Amino acid sequence: MTSPPTVTGSLKLNLHSVELSDDQFYRLCGDNPELQLERDRQGALIVMSPVGGERGRWEASYTIAVGTWNLQTQLGEVFSSSTLFKLPGGGDRSPDLAWVERSRWQCLTREERQKFLPLAPDFVLELRSPSDRLPDLQDKMQEYLDSGVRLGWLINPQDQTVEIYRPQQPREVRSLPTVLSGESVLVGFTLAIARFSLD
């Protein structure tokens, strides 16, 4: 058995001369479960690298915080970074953390729930890795908004900032530490983010 290739950061493959159907992409992901694959809205295939311990720990803490709030409110469903969303605006993306309002989840058929989810989350969180290019993540956040995401947070430990994305509004950049509000999306949820120790 051969080991999967090692990827540092993300590897982007332009498939301009190859038409990869939705079903073929789904099967490609199933045939390579050791790889985390995405497609941007232009159809480029993106191979994501595994994350390190610190980033994995931070990502888990945010998931626990949103998950705890959701257990108390029962307003929706929380999804991990392993979940791929087939965005209405094009692209197949896996946010580091996603939340979908309950009625929208309940509208999906059993088959739709088993495959890549055919909707945009209501909320997404992306956490920048040391190897992530900031412009690529900012483009990804805009892709989410264009597909119907109502609130997005891009947490950037390298620059000690959080970027807040809302539809039809300019991006808001806050320096850390700060307290984020779930606003009208994650109603009643707040998240305090301290400055990151990167030593």
C-alpha atoms as an extended CHARMM CRD file, in Angstrom:
* protein
*
       199  EXT
         1         1  MET       CA              0.0000000000        0.0000000000        0.0000000000  PROA      1               0.0000000000
         2         2  THR       CA              1.4390000000        3.3710000000       -0.9870000000  PROA      2               0.0000000000
         3         3  SER       CA              1.2760000000        6.4080000000        1.2310000000  PROA      3               0.0000000000
         4         4  PRO       CA             -0.7150000000        9.4310000000        0.0610000000  PROA      4               0.0000000000
         5         5  PRO       CA              1.3560000000       12.3040000000       -1.3040000000  PROA      5               0.0000000000
         6         6  THR       CA              2.4280000000       14.9210000000        1.1990000000  PROA      6               0.0000000000
         7         7  VAL       CA              0.9100000000       18.3350000000        0.5580000000  PROA      7               0.0000000000
         8         8  THR       CA              2.1920000000       21.4950000000        2.2380000000  PROA      8               0.0000000000
         9         9  GLY       CA             -0.4530000000       24.2080000000        2.2300000000  PROA      9               0.0000000000
        10        10  SER       CA             -2.8130000000       23.6200000000       -0.6620000000  PROA      10              0.0000000000
        11        11  LEU       CA             -2.1800000000       22.4040000000       -4.1910000000  PROA      11              0.0000000000
        12        12  LYS       CA             -4.3820000000       23.9030000000       -6.9080000000  PROA      12              0.0000000000
        13        13  LEU       CA             -4.8400000000       22.0240000000      -10.1680000000  PROA      13              0.0000000000
        14        14  ASN       CA             -6.5080000000       23.8510000000      -13.0470000000  PROA      14              0.0000000000
        15        15  LEU       CA             -8.6860000000       21.4460000000      -15.0310000000  PROA      15              0.0000000000
        16        16  HSD       CA             -9.5040000000       23.6890000000      -18.0070000000  PROA      16              0.0000000000
        17        17  SER       CA             -9.0320000000       20.8770000000      -20.5130000000  PROA      17              0.0000000000
        18        18  VAL       CA            -10.7980000000       18.2480000000      -18.3690000000  PROA      18              0.0000000000
        19        19  GLU       CA            -14.5040000000       18.3890000000      -17.5680000000  PROA      19              0.0000000000
        20        20  LEU       CA            -15.0370000000       16.7710000000      -14.1590000000  PROA      20              0.0000000000
        21        21  SER       CA            -18.7450000000       16.1620000000      -13.5350000000  PROA      21              0.0000000000
        22        22  ASP       CA            -20.2800000000       16.4370000000      -10.0620000000  PROA      22              0.0000000000
        23        23  ASP       CA            -20.6340000000       12.6400000000       -9.9160000000  PROA      23              0.0000000000
        24        24  GLN       CA            -17.0120000000       12.1230000000      -11.0010000000  PROA      24              0.0000000000
        25        25  PHE       CA            -15.8130000000       14.5840000000       -8.3550000000  PROA      25              0.0000000000
        26        26  TYR       CA            -17.8880000000       12.7740000000       -5.7160000000  PROA      26              0.0000000000
        27        27  ARG       CA            -16.3430000000        9.4370000000       -6.7590000000  PROA      27              0.0000000000
        28        28  LEU       CA            -12.8420000000       10.9680000000       -6.8590000000  PROA      28              0.0000000000
        29        29  CYS       CA            -13.2450000000       12.0880000000       -3.2440000000  PROA      29              0.0000000000
        30        30  GLY       CA            -14.5680000000        8.6390000000       -2.2560000000  PROA      30              0.0000000000
        31        31  ASP       CA            -11.6540000000        6.9130000000       -3.9720000000  PROA      31              0.0000000000
        32        32  ASN       CA             -9.1390000000        9.1140000000       -2.1040000000  PROA      32              0.0000000000
        33        33  PRO       CA            -10.4610000000        9.4060000000        1.4590000000  PROA      33              0.0000000000
        34        34  GLU       CA             -6.9790000000       10.2260000000        2.7640000000  PROA      34              0.0000000000
        35        35  LEU       CA             -7.0680000000       13.5240000000        0.8300000000  PROA      35              0.0000000000
        36        36  GLN       CA             -9.2280000000       16.5570000000        1.5430000000  PROA      36              0.0000000000
        37        37  LEU       CA            -10.3530000000       17.8420000000       -1.8430000000  PROA      37              0.0000000000
        38        38  GLU       CA            -12.2370000000       20.9870000000       -2.8180000000  PROA      38              0.0000000000
        39        39  ARG       CA            -13.1940000000       22.6880000000       -6.0970000000  PROA      39              0.0000000000
        40        40  ASP       CA            -13.4230000000       26.4240000000       -6.5450000000  PROA      40              0.0000000000
        41        41  ARG       CA            -16.1960000000       27.9550000000       -8.6310000000  PROA      41              0.0000000000
        42        42  GLN       CA            -13.9560000000       27.9660000000      -11.7240000000  PROA      42              0.0000000000
        43        43  GLY       CA            -13.6330000000       24.1770000000      -11.3840000000  PROA      43              0.0000000000
        44        44  ALA       CA            -10.0090000000       24.0800000000      -10.1980000000  PROA      44              0.0000000000
        45        45  LEU       CA             -9.2450000000       21.0690000000       -7.9890000000  PROA      45              0.0000000000
        46        46  ILE       CA             -7.7140000000       21.9970000000       -4.6240000000  PROA      46              0.0000000000
        47        47  VAL       CA             -5.8410000000       19.4460000000       -2.5000000000  PROA      47              0.0000000000
        48        48  MET       CA             -5.7060000000       20.5770000000        1.1340000000  PROA      48              0.0000000000
        49        49  SER       CA             -2.9360000000       19.5410000000        3.5030000000  PROA      49              0.0000000000
        50        50  PRO       CA             -3.5460000000       18.1670000000        7.0140000000  PROA      50              0.0000000000
        51        51  VAL       CA             -3.2900000000       20.7360000000        9.8040000000  PROA      51              0.0000000000
        52        52  GLY       CA             -0.7890000000       20.8550000000       12.6590000000  PROA      52              0.0000000000
        53        53  GLY       CA             -1.5220000000       20.4260000000       16.3240000000  PROA      53              0.0000000000
        54        54  GLU       CA             -2.0230000000       24.0690000000       17.2790000000  PROA      54              0.0000000000
        55        55  ARG       CA             -4.3850000000       24.8060000000       14.4120000000  PROA      55              0.0000000000
        56        56  GLY       CA             -6.2910000000       21.5750000000       15.0290000000  PROA      56              0.0000000000
        57        57  ARG       CA             -6.6700000000       22.5060000000       18.6990000000  PROA      57              0.0000000000
        58        58  TRP       CA             -7.9610000000       25.9940000000       17.8850000000  PROA      58              0.0000000000
        59        59  GLU       CA            -10.3580000000       24.6330000000       15.2680000000  PROA      59              0.0000000000
        60        60  ALA       CA            -11.7160000000       22.0850000000       17.7550000000  PROA      60              0.0000000000
        61        61  SER       CA            -12.2700000000       24.7530000000       20.4270000000  PROA      61              0.0000000000
        62        62  TYR       CA            -14.3550000000       26.8770000000       18.0260000000  PROA      62              0.0000000000
        63        63  THR       CA            -16.3760000000       23.8260000000       17.0020000000  PROA      63              0.0000000000
        64        64  ILE       CA            -17.0270000000       22.9860000000       20.6650000000  PROA      64              0.0000000000
        65        65  ALA       CA            -18.1300000000       26.5690000000       21.3890000000  PROA      65              0.0000000000
        66        66  VAL       CA            -20.5990000000       26.7150000000       18.4980000000  PROA      66              0.0000000000
        67        67  GLY       CA            -21.7100000000       23.1360000000       19.1890000000  PROA      67              0.0000000000
        68        68  THR       CA            -22.4320000000       23.8850000000       22.8490000000  PROA      68              0.0000000000
        69        69  TRP       CA            -24.4740000000       26.9610000000       21.9070000000  PROA      69              0.0000000000
        70        70  ASN       CA            -26.3580000000       24.9050000000       19.3150000000  PROA      70              0.0000000000
        71        71  LEU       CA            -27.1500000000       22.1190000000       21.7940000000  PROA      71              0.0000000000
        72        72  GLN       CA            -28.6950000000       24.7290000000       24.0740000000  PROA      72              0.0000000000
        73        73  THR       CA            -30.6750000000       26.5460000000       21.3810000000  PROA      73              0.0000000000
        74        74  GLN       CA            -31.4740000000       23.6630000000       18.9880000000  PROA      74              0.0000000000
        75        75  LEU       CA            -31.5430000000       26.2190000000       16.1520000000  PROA      75              0.0000000000
        76        76  GLY       CA            -29.5790000000       24.2830000000       13.5700000000  PROA      76              0.0000000000
        77        77  GLU       CA            -26.8560000000       21.7840000000       12.7490000000  PROA      77              0.0000000000
        78        78  VAL       CA            -23.0780000000       22.1290000000       13.1840000000  PROA      78              0.0000000000
        79        79  PHE       CA            -20.6370000000       20.6340000000       10.6660000000  PROA      79              0.0000000000
        80        80  SER       CA            -16.9260000000       19.8380000000       10.9200000000  PROA      80              0.0000000000
        81        81  SER       CA            -14.1850000000       20.5990000000        8.4180000000  PROA      81              0.0000000000
        82        82  SER       CA            -14.6940000000       17.1610000000        6.8550000000  PROA      82              0.0000000000
        83        83  THR       CA            -18.0920000000       18.2220000000        5.4500000000  PROA      83              0.0000000000
        84        84  LEU       CA            -18.1860000000       19.3470000000        1.8280000000  PROA      84              0.0000000000
        85        85  PHE       CA            -20.8490000000       21.8020000000        0.6470000000  PROA      85              0.0000000000
        86        86  LYS       CA            -21.8870000000       21.9550000000       -2.9970000000  PROA      86              0.0000000000
        87        87  LEU       CA            -22.3920000000       25.7080000000       -3.2190000000  PROA      87              0.0000000000
        88        88  PRO       CA            -25.2210000000       27.1410000000       -5.3550000000  PROA      88              0.0000000000
        89        89  GLY       CA            -22.8120000000       29.7410000000       -6.7750000000  PROA      89              0.0000000000
        90        90  GLY       CA            -20.4250000000       27.0260000000       -7.9510000000  PROA      90              0.0000000000
        91        91  GLY       CA            -17.6280000000       25.2880000000       -6.1270000000  PROA      91              0.0000000000
        92        92  ASP       CA            -17.4230000000       22.4570000000       -3.6180000000  PROA      92              0.0000000000
        93        93  ARG       CA            -16.0430000000       23.7510000000       -0.3300000000  PROA      93              0.0000000000
        94        94  SER       CA            -15.2310000000       22.4660000000        3.1660000000  PROA      94              0.0000000000
        95        95  PRO       CA            -15.2370000000       25.2800000000        5.7500000000  PROA      95              0.0000000000
        96        96  ASP       CA            -13.2940000000       24.6810000000        8.9530000000  PROA      96              0.0000000000
        97        97  LEU       CA            -16.6320000000       25.0640000000       10.7580000000  PROA      97              0.0000000000
        98        98  ALA       CA            -20.1280000000       25.4800000000        9.3480000000  PROA      98              0.0000000000
        99        99  TRP       CA            -23.6620000000       25.8870000000       10.6860000000  PROA      99              0.0000000000
       100       100  VAL       CA            -26.9790000000       25.4160000000        8.8750000000  PROA      100             0.0000000000
       101       101  GLU       CA            -30.3330000000       26.6700000000       10.1930000000  PROA      101             0.0000000000
       102       102  ARG       CA            -32.5560000000       23.7350000000       11.1780000000  PROA      102             0.0000000000
       103       103  SER       CA            -35.4340000000       24.2600000000        8.7180000000  PROA      103             0.0000000000
       104       104  ARG       CA            -32.9970000000       24.3380000000        5.7960000000  PROA      104             0.0000000000
       105       105  TRP       CA            -31.4130000000       21.0740000000        6.9620000000  PROA      105             0.0000000000
       106       106  GLN       CA            -34.8290000000       19.4750000000        7.3750000000  PROA      106             0.0000000000
       107       107  CYS       CA            -35.7290000000       20.3730000000        3.7720000000  PROA      107             0.0000000000
       108       108  LEU       CA            -32.9570000000       18.1270000000        2.4530000000  PROA      108             0.0000000000
       109       109  THR       CA            -33.8430000000       14.6150000000        1.3950000000  PROA      109             0.0000000000
       110       110  ARG       CA            -32.1990000000       11.6070000000        2.9960000000  PROA      110             0.0000000000
       111       111  GLU       CA            -30.0990000000       11.1070000000       -0.1400000000  PROA      111             0.0000000000
       112       112  GLU       CA            -29.0020000000       14.7660000000       -0.1750000000  PROA      112             0.0000000000
       113       113  ARG       CA            -27.8710000000       14.4820000000        3.4470000000  PROA      113             0.0000000000
       114       114  GLN       CA            -25.7230000000       11.4600000000        2.6300000000  PROA      114             0.0000000000
       115       115  LYS       CA            -23.7510000000       13.1750000000       -0.1510000000  PROA      115             0.0000000000
       116       116  PHE       CA            -22.0950000000       16.5800000000       -0.4320000000  PROA      116             0.0000000000
       117       117  LEU       CA            -24.6600000000       19.0090000000        0.9510000000  PROA      117             0.0000000000
       118       118  PRO       CA            -26.3520000000       20.9570000000       -1.8970000000  PROA      118             0.0000000000
       119       119  LEU       CA            -26.5810000000       24.2970000000       -0.1190000000  PROA      119             0.0000000000
       120       120  ALA       CA            -24.5390000000       27.1110000000        1.3360000000  PROA      120             0.0000000000
       121       121  PRO       CA            -24.1950000000       27.1400000000        5.1220000000  PROA      121             0.0000000000
       122       122  ASP       CA            -25.7190000000       30.0630000000        7.0090000000  PROA      122             0.0000000000
       123       123  PHE       CA            -22.4520000000       30.5530000000        8.9200000000  PROA      123             0.0000000000
       124       124  VAL       CA            -18.8550000000       29.6100000000        8.1270000000  PROA      124             0.0000000000
       125       125  LEU       CA            -15.5580000000       29.9390000000        9.9630000000  PROA      125             0.0000000000
       126       126  GLU       CA            -12.1620000000       29.6510000000        8.3100000000  PROA      126             0.0000000000
       127       127  LEU       CA             -8.9140000000       29.5200000000       10.2910000000  PROA      127             0.0000000000
       128       128  ARG       CA             -5.7790000000       30.5180000000        8.4270000000  PROA      128             0.0000000000
       129       129  SER       CA             -2.8580000000       28.0750000000        8.5320000000  PROA      129             0.0000000000
       130       130  PRO       CA              0.7500000000       29.2760000000        8.3280000000  PROA      130             0.0000000000
       131       131  SER       CA              0.9050000000       27.9450000000        4.7480000000  PROA      131             0.0000000000
       132       132  ASP       CA             -2.3980000000       29.5210000000        3.6070000000  PROA      132             0.0000000000
       133       133  ARG       CA             -2.2260000000       32.5170000000        1.2690000000  PROA      133             0.0000000000
       134       134  LEU       CA             -4.5090000000       35.2180000000        2.6680000000  PROA      134             0.0000000000
       135       135  PRO       CA             -5.8410000000       36.3140000000       -0.7740000000  PROA      135             0.0000000000
       136       136  ASP       CA             -6.9260000000       32.7240000000       -1.4870000000  PROA      136             0.0000000000
       137       137  LEU       CA             -8.8830000000       32.5740000000        1.7690000000  PROA      137             0.0000000000
       138       138  GLN       CA            -10.4270000000       35.9870000000        1.1400000000  PROA      138             0.0000000000
       139       139  ASP       CA            -11.5620000000       34.7910000000       -2.2980000000  PROA      139             0.0000000000
       140       140  LYS       CA            -13.0270000000       31.7050000000       -0.6450000000  PROA      140             0.0000000000
       141       141  MET       CA            -14.9470000000       33.8590000000        1.8470000000  PROA      141             0.0000000000
       142       142  GLN       CA            -16.3460000000       35.9390000000       -1.0250000000  PROA      142             0.0000000000
       143       143  GLU       CA            -17.3350000000       32.7250000000       -2.7850000000  PROA      143             0.0000000000
       144       144  TYR       CA            -19.2950000000       31.7600000000        0.3340000000  PROA      144             0.0000000000
       145       145  LEU       CA            -21.0920000000       35.1180000000        0.4160000000  PROA      145             0.0000000000
       146       146  ASP       CA            -21.9150000000       34.9510000000       -3.2830000000  PROA      146             0.0000000000
       147       147  SER       CA            -23.4880000000       31.5380000000       -2.6600000000  PROA      147             0.0000000000
       148       148  GLY       CA            -25.7480000000       32.7030000000        0.1760000000  PROA      148             0.0000000000
       149       149  VAL       CA            -23.7140000000       32.4850000000        3.3980000000  PROA      149             0.0000000000
       150       150  ARG       CA            -25.1260000000       35.0250000000        5.8560000000  PROA      150             0.0000000000
       151       151  LEU       CA            -22.1340000000       35.4380000000        8.1990000000  PROA      151             0.0000000000
       152       152  GLY       CA            -18.4870000000       34.4220000000        7.9090000000  PROA      152             0.0000000000
       153       153  TRP       CA            -15.4250000000       34.7580000000       10.1150000000  PROA      153             0.0000000000
       154       154  LEU       CA            -11.8730000000       34.4530000000        8.8000000000  PROA      154             0.0000000000
       155       155  ILE       CA             -9.5690000000       34.0800000000       11.7890000000  PROA      155             0.0000000000
       156       156  ASN       CA             -6.0020000000       35.0570000000       10.9570000000  PROA      156             0.0000000000
       157       157  PRO       CA             -3.5000000000       34.1690000000       13.7200000000  PROA      157             0.0000000000
       158       158  GLN       CA             -0.5220000000       35.3510000000       11.6390000000  PROA      158             0.0000000000
       159       159  ASP       CA             -1.8250000000       38.9380000000       11.5050000000  PROA      159             0.0000000000
       160       160  GLN       CA             -3.7010000000       38.7620000000       14.8440000000  PROA      160             0.0000000000
       161       161  THR       CA             -6.9560000000       39.7520000000       13.1380000000  PROA      161             0.0000000000
       162       162  VAL       CA            -10.4590000000       38.5010000000       12.3920000000  PROA      162             0.0000000000
       163       163  GLU       CA            -12.2350000000       39.4220000000        9.1800000000  PROA      163             0.0000000000
       164       164  ILE       CA            -16.0410000000       39.4920000000        9.3500000000  PROA      164             0.0000000000
       165       165  TYR       CA            -18.0200000000       38.8790000000        6.1630000000  PROA      165             0.0000000000
       166       166  ARG       CA            -21.6650000000       39.8670000000        5.7190000000  PROA      166             0.0000000000
       167       167  PRO       CA            -23.7890000000       40.0410000000        2.5340000000  PROA      167             0.0000000000
       168       168  GLN       CA            -23.8190000000       43.4050000000        0.7380000000  PROA      168             0.0000000000
       169       169  GLN       CA            -21.4170000000       44.9300000000        3.2810000000  PROA      169             0.0000000000
       170       170  PRO       CA            -17.7120000000       45.6940000000        3.1780000000  PROA      170             0.0000000000
       171       171  ARG       CA            -15.4240000000       43.2730000000        4.9720000000  PROA      171             0.0000000000
       172       172  GLU       CA            -14.8190000000       44.3030000000        8.6000000000  PROA      172             0.0000000000
       173       173  VAL       CA            -11.3130000000       43.6860000000        9.9910000000  PROA      173             0.0000000000
       174       174  ARG       CA            -10.7910000000       43.5970000000       13.7480000000  PROA      174             0.0000000000
       175       175  SER       CA             -7.5560000000       43.3640000000       15.6750000000  PROA      175             0.0000000000
       176       176  LEU       CA             -7.2550000000       40.7950000000       18.4590000000  PROA      176             0.0000000000
       177       177  PRO       CA             -8.3320000000       40.4750000000       21.1880000000  PROA      177             0.0000000000
       178       178  THR       CA            -11.9980000000       40.8930000000       20.3130000000  PROA      178             0.0000000000
       179       179  VAL       CA            -15.4380000000       39.4670000000       21.0370000000  PROA      179             0.0000000000
       180       180  LEU       CA            -17.4520000000       38.2760000000       18.0430000000  PROA      180             0.0000000000
       181       181  SER       CA            -21.2280000000       38.2020000000       17.9170000000  PROA      181             0.0000000000
       182       182  GLY       CA            -23.3260000000       35.6740000000       16.0520000000  PROA      182             0.0000000000
       183       183  GLU       CA            -25.6200000000       38.5950000000       15.2100000000  PROA      183             0.0000000000
       184       184  SER       CA            -28.9500000000       37.5730000000       13.6340000000  PROA      184             0.0000000000
       185       185  VAL       CA            -27.5070000000       34.2610000000       12.4040000000  PROA      185             0.0000000000
       186       186  LEU       CA            -26.1410000000       32.5250000000       15.5190000000  PROA      186             0.0000000000
       187       187  VAL       CA            -28.6010000000       34.3120000000       17.7730000000  PROA      187             0.0000000000
       188       188  GLY       CA            -27.2160000000       34.9570000000       21.2560000000  PROA      188             0.0000000000
       189       189  PHE       CA            -23.7960000000       33.4340000000       20.5040000000  PROA      189             0.0000000000
       190       190  THR       CA            -20.5860000000       35.2860000000       21.3530000000  PROA      190             0.0000000000
       191       191  LEU       CA            -16.9810000000       34.1740000000       21.0080000000  PROA      191             0.0000000000
       192       192  ALA       CA            -14.0420000000       35.8610000000       22.7270000000  PROA      192             0.0000000000
       193       193  ILE       CA            -10.7950000000       35.4850000000       20.7900000000  PROA      193             0.0000000000
       194       194  ALA       CA             -7.5420000000       36.3810000000       22.4950000000  PROA      194             0.0000000000
       195       195  ARG       CA             -4.3020000000       37.1980000000       20.7400000000  PROA      195             0.0000000000
       196       196  PHE       CA             -2.5630000000       34.0630000000       19.4540000000  PROA      196             0.0000000000
       197       197  SER       CA              0.7680000000       32.9820000000       20.8780000000  PROA      197             0.0000000000
       198       198  LEU       CA              2.7240000000       31.8460000000       17.8220000000  PROA      198             0.0000000000
       199       199  ASP       CA              6.0330000000       31.0800000000       19.5780000000  PROA      199             0.0000000000
